[in-house]
Amino acid sequence: MLQLRSRGRKIASVDRLLDANDDDLALAAREDRNAFGILYERYVDRIYGYCLIRLRDRAAAEDASSDVFLKAFAGVNKYHGGNFAAWLFRIAHNAVISILQREQPHSPLEAGREPIDGEPTPEETVLKRAEREELIAGMARLGDEQRIVIELQLAGWTGTQIAEATGKSSAAVKMLRYRAVSRLSAFLISADGTREFSNDR
């Protein structure tokens, strides 16, 4: 039977690893890949969702997610406990920022090509892109904390998970989300999209 130590306690088996908290798993992962595998399973969907919301490209989000977990695995010896979700989120945030800084502009729509059945027409693509760009413009007007809360929510994170990752209370996350949604709504319903917002957070 596999024996591991975590903060002076033994995690007796792979089955017991499943019940361990994130900090114990992160510390156990220094010696056992199974422990990191459980952390991966717990967080892969959330990290991928966050990367997808930020990068708006499935392939880039998959690459970024892989990079996040490779960096986390390589750096798990440097993790000293406290809040694994926040530590992992910081790695994801930094990976996304790095990609966005070197990102090339998207290529224009292919002209003259007939859409395949089920594929959106160029007109539908342009309209959808315009809606997405309007939402992105609204998101850009949010304060950093509000934007991160909305991005994580869009990525499928629960309020509790967002609170854990950002180090904020659930009440603070709810308030940030409320203010962000109010500001986004005001921006999206404004006639010309030029309404200025105060920088309250």
C-alpha positions as YAML, in Angstrom:
chain: A
units: angstrom
residues:
- id: 1
  name: MET
  ca: [0.00, 0.00, 0.00]
- id: 2
  name: LEU
  ca: [1.31, 3.45, -0.94]
- id: 3
  name: GLN
  ca: [2.35, 5.53, 2.05]
- id: 4
  name: LEU
  ca: [2.69, 9.33, 1.79]
- id: 5
  name: ARG
  ca: [3.35, 12.09, 4.28]
- id: 6
  name: SER
  ca: [1.52, 15.43, 4.17]
- id: 7
  name: ARG
  ca: [1.97, 17.96, 6.98]
- id: 8
  name: GLY
  ca: [3.03, 15.16, 9.28]
- id: 9
  name: ARG
  ca: [-0.02, 13.06, 8.48]
- id: 10
  name: LYS
  ca: [-0.04, 9.93, 6.39]
- id: 11
  name: ILE
  ca: [-2.33, 9.64, 3.45]
- id: 12
  name: ALA
  ca: [-2.59, 5.88, 3.39]
- id: 13
  name: SER
  ca: [-3.71, 5.04, -0.13]
- id: 14
  name: VAL
  ca: [-4.79, 6.34, -3.50]
- id: 15
  name: ASP
  ca: [-8.38, 5.97, -2.26]
- id: 16
  name: ARG
  ca: [-7.60, 8.26, 0.67]
- id: 17
  name: LEU
  ca: [-6.03, 10.76, -1.73]
- id: 18
  name: LEU
  ca: [-9.46, 11.28, -3.25]
- id: 19
  name: ASP
  ca: [-10.71, 12.57, 0.10]
- id: 20
  name: ALA
  ca: [-7.68, 14.77, 0.79]
- id: 21
  name: ASN
  ca: [-7.90, 18.55, 0.61]
- id: 22
  name: ASP
  ca: [-6.02, 20.52, -2.03]
- id: 23
  name: ASP
  ca: [-3.13, 21.51, 0.23]
- id: 24
  name: ASP
  ca: [-2.51, 17.94, 1.34]
- id: 25
  name: LEU
  ca: [-2.63, 16.77, -2.27]
- id: 26
  name: ALA
  ca: [-0.23, 19.49, -3.41]
- id: 27
  name: LEU
  ca: [2.24, 18.52, -0.72]
- id: 28
  name: ALA
  ca: [1.81, 14.81, -1.46]
- id: 29
  name: ALA
  ca: [2.29, 15.53, -5.19]
- id: 30
  name: ARG
  ca: [5.96, 16.21, -4.49]
- id: 31
  name: GLU
  ca: [6.36, 12.44, -4.13]
- id: 32
  name: ASP
  ca: [3.33, 10.97, -5.88]
- id: 33
  name: ARG
  ca: [1.99, 11.81, -9.32]
- id: 34
  name: ASN
  ca: [-1.39, 10.34, -8.39]
- id: 35
  name: ALA
  ca: [-1.90, 13.21, -5.97]
- id: 36
  name: PHE
  ca: [-1.26, 15.77, -8.70]
- id: 37
  name: GLY
  ca: [-3.53, 13.81, -11.04]
- id: 38
  name: ILE
  ca: [-6.39, 14.28, -8.59]
- id: 39
  name: LEU
  ca: [-5.70, 18.02, -8.44]
- id: 40
  name: TYR
  ca: [-5.65, 18.07, -12.24]
- id: 41
  name: GLU
  ca: [-9.07, 16.38, -12.37]
- id: 42
  name: ARG
  ca: [-10.46, 18.82, -9.82]
- id: 43
  name: TYR
  ca: [-9.31, 21.93, -11.68]
- id: 44
  name: VAL
  ca: [-8.86, 21.15, -15.38]
- id: 45
  name: ASP
  ca: [-12.37, 22.18, -16.44]
- id: 46
  name: ARG
  ca: [-12.24, 25.43, -14.47]
- id: 47
  name: ILE
  ca: [-8.79, 26.37, -15.75]
- id: 48
  name: TYR
  ca: [-9.71, 25.50, -19.34]
- id: 49
  name: GLY
  ca: [-12.93, 27.50, -19.04]
- id: 50
  name: TYR
  ca: [-11.06, 30.53, -17.73]
- id: 51
  name: CYS
  ca: [-8.47, 30.28, -20.53]
- id: 52
  name: LEU
  ca: [-11.23, 29.90, -23.14]
- id: 53
  name: ILE
  ca: [-13.09, 32.97, -21.88]
- id: 54
  name: ARG
  ca: [-9.91, 35.05, -21.94]
- id: 55
  name: LEU
  ca: [-8.39, 33.75, -25.19]
- id: 56
  name: ARG
  ca: [-11.61, 33.10, -27.17]
- id: 57
  name: ASP
  ca: [-9.98, 30.24, -29.04]
- id: 58
  name: ARG
  ca: [-10.36, 26.55, -28.16]
- id: 59
  name: ALA
  ca: [-6.92, 25.45, -29.36]
- id: 60
  name: ALA
  ca: [-5.21, 28.33, -27.56]
- id: 61
  name: ALA
  ca: [-7.20, 27.57, -24.39]
- id: 62
  name: GLU
  ca: [-6.21, 23.90, -24.55]
- id: 63
  name: ASP
  ca: [-2.56, 24.84, -25.02]
- id: 64
  name: ALA
  ca: [-2.72, 27.38, -22.21]
- id: 65
  name: SER
  ca: [-4.41, 24.89, -19.87]
- id: 66
  name: SER
  ca: [-1.74, 22.29, -20.59]
- id: 67
  name: ASP
  ca: [0.94, 24.88, -19.94]
- id: 68
  name: VAL
  ca: [-0.69, 25.86, -16.63]
- id: 69
  name: PHE
  ca: [-0.70, 22.29, -15.34]
- id: 70
  name: LEU
  ca: [2.83, 21.60, -16.57]
- id: 71
  name: LYS
  ca: [4.05, 24.70, -14.72]
- id: 72
  name: ALA
  ca: [2.06, 23.77, -11.63]
- id: 73
  name: PHE
  ca: [3.45, 20.23, -11.66]
- id: 74
  name: ALA
  ca: [7.00, 21.50, -12.17]
- id: 75
  name: GLY
  ca: [6.56, 24.09, -9.42]
- id: 76
  name: VAL
  ca: [4.63, 22.05, -6.87]
- id: 77
  name: ASN
  ca: [7.76, 21.85, -4.69]
- id: 78
  name: LYS
  ca: [7.62, 25.64, -4.36]
- id: 79
  name: TYR
  ca: [4.01, 25.59, -3.15]
- id: 80
  name: HIS
  ca: [3.98, 26.08, 0.61]
- id: 81
  name: GLY
  ca: [0.30, 25.61, 1.34]
- id: 82
  name: GLY
  ca: [-2.43, 28.09, 2.01]
- id: 83
  name: ASN
  ca: [-4.70, 28.33, -1.02]
- id: 84
  name: PHE
  ca: [-3.99, 25.97, -3.90]
- id: 85
  name: ALA
  ca: [-6.83, 27.34, -6.05]
- id: 86
  name: ALA
  ca: [-5.44, 30.88, -5.80]
- id: 87
  name: TRP
  ca: [-1.91, 29.64, -6.58]
- id: 88
  name: LEU
  ca: [-3.13, 27.72, -9.64]
- id: 89
  name: PHE
  ca: [-5.29, 30.64, -10.79]
- id: 90
  name: ARG
  ca: [-2.25, 32.96, -10.64]
- id: 91
  name: ILE
  ca: [-0.37, 30.56, -12.91]
- id: 92
  name: ALA
  ca: [-3.35, 30.49, -15.31]
- id: 93
  name: HIS
  ca: [-3.71, 34.27, -15.25]
- id: 94
  name: ASN
  ca: [0.00, 34.75, -16.00]
- id: 95
  name: ALA
  ca: [-0.15, 32.18, -18.83]
- id: 96
  name: VAL
  ca: [-3.10, 33.98, -20.42]
- id: 97
  name: ILE
  ca: [-1.45, 37.39, -20.11]
- id: 98
  name: SER
  ca: [1.70, 36.01, -21.72]
- id: 99
  name: ILE
  ca: [-0.28, 34.61, -24.67]
- id: 100
  name: LEU
  ca: [-2.31, 37.81, -25.11]
- id: 101
  name: GLN
  ca: [0.86, 39.91, -25.16]
- id: 102
  name: ARG
  ca: [2.28, 37.95, -28.07]
- id: 103
  name: GLU
  ca: [-1.03, 37.26, -29.84]
- id: 104
  name: GLN
  ca: [-1.27, 38.18, -33.50]
- id: 105
  name: PRO
  ca: [-4.42, 39.79, -34.91]
- id: 106
  name: HIS
  ca: [-7.04, 37.32, -36.09]
- id: 107
  name: SER
  ca: [-7.15, 36.69, -39.82]
- id: 108
  name: PRO
  ca: [-10.07, 38.29, -41.69]
- id: 109
  name: LEU
  ca: [-13.01, 36.22, -42.90]
- id: 110
  name: GLU
  ca: [-12.38, 34.26, -46.03]
- id: 111
  name: ALA
  ca: [-14.05, 36.14, -48.87]
- id: 112
  name: GLY
  ca: [-16.13, 34.39, -51.48]
- id: 113
  name: ARG
  ca: [-16.25, 31.01, -49.76]
- id: 114
  name: GLU
  ca: [-19.62, 29.28, -49.51]
- id: 115
  name: PRO
  ca: [-20.56, 28.21, -45.97]
- id: 116
  name: ILE
  ca: [-20.79, 24.49, -45.27]
- id: 117
  name: ASP
  ca: [-24.20, 23.18, -44.12]
- id: 118
  name: GLY
  ca: [-24.70, 24.03, -40.47]
- id: 119
  name: GLU
  ca: [-21.86, 26.55, -40.54]
- id: 120
  name: PRO
  ca: [-22.81, 30.18, -39.89]
- id: 121
  name: THR
  ca: [-22.91, 32.43, -42.93]
- id: 122
  name: PRO
  ca: [-20.35, 35.25, -43.17]
- id: 123
  name: GLU
  ca: [-23.11, 37.68, -42.18]
- id: 124
  name: GLU
  ca: [-24.00, 35.64, -39.09]
- id: 125
  name: THR
  ca: [-20.33, 35.38, -38.22]
- id: 126
  name: VAL
  ca: [-19.92, 39.16, -38.49]
- id: 127
  name: LEU
  ca: [-22.99, 39.78, -36.30]
- id: 128
  name: LYS
  ca: [-21.85, 37.26, -33.69]
- id: 129
  name: ARG
  ca: [-18.36, 38.77, -33.73]
- id: 130
  name: ALA
  ca: [-19.86, 42.27, -33.30]
- id: 131
  name: GLU
  ca: [-21.87, 41.08, -30.28]
- id: 132
  name: ARG
  ca: [-18.80, 39.43, -28.81]
- id: 133
  name: GLU
  ca: [-16.70, 42.53, -29.42]
- id: 134
  name: GLU
  ca: [-19.36, 44.67, -27.72]
- id: 135
  name: LEU
  ca: [-19.26, 42.37, -24.68]
- id: 136
  name: ILE
  ca: [-15.45, 42.46, -24.70]
- id: 137
  name: ALA
  ca: [-15.55, 46.27, -24.86]
- id: 138
  name: GLY
  ca: [-17.90, 46.26, -21.87]
- id: 139
  name: MET
  ca: [-15.64, 43.85, -19.97]
- id: 140
  name: ALA
  ca: [-12.67, 46.13, -20.66]
- id: 141
  name: ARG
  ca: [-14.47, 48.93, -18.81]
- id: 142
  name: LEU
  ca: [-14.75, 46.88, -15.64]
- id: 143
  name: GLY
  ca: [-12.20, 47.08, -12.87]
- id: 144
  name: ASP
  ca: [-9.77, 44.17, -12.72]
- id: 145
  name: GLU
  ca: [-11.49, 42.49, -9.77]
- id: 146
  name: GLN
  ca: [-14.94, 42.76, -11.36]
- id: 147
  name: ARG
  ca: [-13.68, 41.48, -14.71]
- id: 148
  name: ILE
  ca: [-11.93, 38.48, -13.17]
- id: 149
  name: VAL
  ca: [-15.08, 37.52, -11.22]
- id: 150
  name: ILE
  ca: [-17.19, 37.68, -14.41]
- id: 151
  name: GLU
  ca: [-14.59, 35.78, -16.45]
- id: 152
  name: LEU
  ca: [-14.43, 33.02, -13.88]
- id: 153
  name: GLN
  ca: [-18.22, 32.85, -13.69]
- id: 154
  name: LEU
  ca: [-18.46, 32.62, -17.48]
- id: 155
  name: ALA
  ca: [-15.87, 29.84, -17.29]
- id: 156
  name: GLY
  ca: [-18.23, 27.87, -15.05]
- id: 157
  name: TRP
  ca: [-16.70, 28.58, -11.64]
- id: 158
  name: THR
  ca: [-19.12, 28.73, -8.69]
- id: 159
  name: GLY
  ca: [-19.19, 31.67, -6.30]
- id: 160
  name: THR
  ca: [-17.40, 29.57, -3.68]
- id: 161
  name: GLN
  ca: [-14.70, 28.55, -6.16]
- id: 162
  name: ILE
  ca: [-14.23, 32.17, -7.25]
- id: 163
  name: ALA
  ca: [-13.93, 33.27, -3.63]
- id: 164
  name: GLU
  ca: [-11.33, 30.57, -2.98]
- id: 165
  name: ALA
  ca: [-9.31, 31.43, -6.09]
- id: 166
  name: THR
  ca: [-9.35, 35.18, -5.52]
- id: 167
  name: GLY
  ca: [-8.90, 35.06, -1.76]
- id: 168
  name: LYS
  ca: [-12.11, 37.06, -1.22]
- id: 169
  name: SER
  ca: [-15.15, 36.28, 0.88]
- id: 170
  name: SER
  ca: [-18.29, 34.93, -0.79]
- id: 171
  name: ALA
  ca: [-20.06, 38.19, 0.09]
- id: 172
  name: ALA
  ca: [-17.31, 40.23, -1.59]
- id: 173
  name: VAL
  ca: [-17.54, 38.05, -4.71]
- id: 174
  name: LYS
  ca: [-21.33, 38.53, -4.83]
- id: 175
  name: MET
  ca: [-20.91, 42.30, -4.55]
- id: 176
  name: LEU
  ca: [-18.24, 42.38, -7.27]
- id: 177
  name: ARG
  ca: [-20.44, 40.25, -9.51]
- id: 178
  name: TYR
  ca: [-23.49, 42.45, -8.87]
- id: 179
  name: ARG
  ca: [-21.58, 45.65, -9.66]
- id: 180
  name: ALA
  ca: [-19.97, 44.11, -12.74]
- id: 181
  name: VAL
  ca: [-23.29, 42.87, -14.13]
- id: 182
  name: SER
  ca: [-24.89, 46.27, -13.47]
- id: 183
  name: ARG
  ca: [-22.10, 48.06, -15.30]
- id: 184
  name: LEU
  ca: [-22.11, 45.58, -18.19]
- id: 185
  name: SER
  ca: [-25.88, 45.86, -18.52]
- id: 186
  name: ALA
  ca: [-25.70, 49.64, -18.61]
- id: 187
  name: PHE
  ca: [-22.99, 49.49, -21.25]
- id: 188
  name: LEU
  ca: [-24.77, 46.95, -23.44]
- id: 189
  name: ILE
  ca: [-28.13, 48.76, -23.38]
- id: 190
  name: SER
  ca: [-26.69, 52.20, -23.97]
- id: 191
  name: ALA
  ca: [-27.59, 53.47, -27.41]
- id: 192
  name: ASP
  ca: [-24.10, 54.09, -28.69]
- id: 193
  name: GLY
  ca: [-21.93, 52.14, -26.23]
- id: 194
  name: THR
  ca: [-20.03, 55.24, -25.18]
- id: 195
  name: ARG
  ca: [-21.44, 55.70, -21.69]
- id: 196
  name: GLU
  ca: [-18.67, 56.38, -19.20]
- id: 197
  name: PHE
  ca: [-18.58, 54.53, -15.93]
- id: 198
  name: SER
  ca: [-17.13, 55.45, -12.59]
- id: 199
  name: ASN
  ca: [-14.20, 53.26, -11.62]
- id: 200
  name: ASP
  ca: [-15.86, 51.82, -8.52]
- id: 201
  name: ARG
  ca: [-14.97, 48.22, -7.82]
...
